[in-house]
Structure formats: structure tokens, C-alpha cells
Amino acid sequence: MKLINIGFGNMVSVDRIVSIVSPESAPIKRLIQESKEKGTLIDATHGRRTRAVIITDSDLIVLTYLYPETVAGRVEVDDEFDEEEEETNE
């Protein structure tokens, strides 16, 4: 299981991420509200402004203060590291 840091020592499994989106649109705001009501919302912002919403394949919604580009960059760096590791093991 590969994990990425989403701020303040909080981690998310890369294999579970379906989408990383901005919280600004009305559909995403509704998704956040519905998730909060269902109890499937994880707020990892520590009181800061939400800048990215991570949607997982298990219908959990994770809020983070990092920008979507930052989170996506961390996912890409993790993928590149794995590819390099596989090449050296061959």
C-alpha cells in the first residue's frame, strides 16, 4: 500500500484515490455536504481553508488544505519512485 502525505502528518492511500478536485464548484460543495451528513467525510484541514477534495473508491471524501496540483504532484512522484525501484530490482 502506497501512502502520500496530505498535510499535518495525515496520509491517504494512493491506490484508493479516484479523483482530486477543487472544492469551488456547486456539485462538489453538495458532495461534501452529503458526505458530512452520511458520516463519510474526513476533514484533514486542521481548521484551514479547504483547497482540495480527494474522492476515494470507498466513497470517502477527504478534505485537505493543499492545492489539488500539490496532491497530484505527490501522487506522480510516488509513481515515478515505484517505477525506478522496479527497474533496479530487475
GIWO-V365417 format. One line per field, one symbol per residue. phi: phi as a letter, one per 30 degrees, with the letter a starting at -180 (. if undefined). burial: b if it has 9 or more other ideal C-beta (glycine too) atoms within 8 Angstrom, else e. A space follows every 50 residues. Layout:
phi: ???
burial: ???
This chain:
phi: .ccbdcjhidbbdddcdcabbdddddddddedddddddicccccdhiddd cbccccdcidcccbdddedddddddddddddddddddddd
burial: eeebebbeebebbbebbeebbbbeeeebbebbeebeeeeebeebbeeeeb bbbbbbeeebbbbbbbebebbbebbeebbeebeeeeeeee
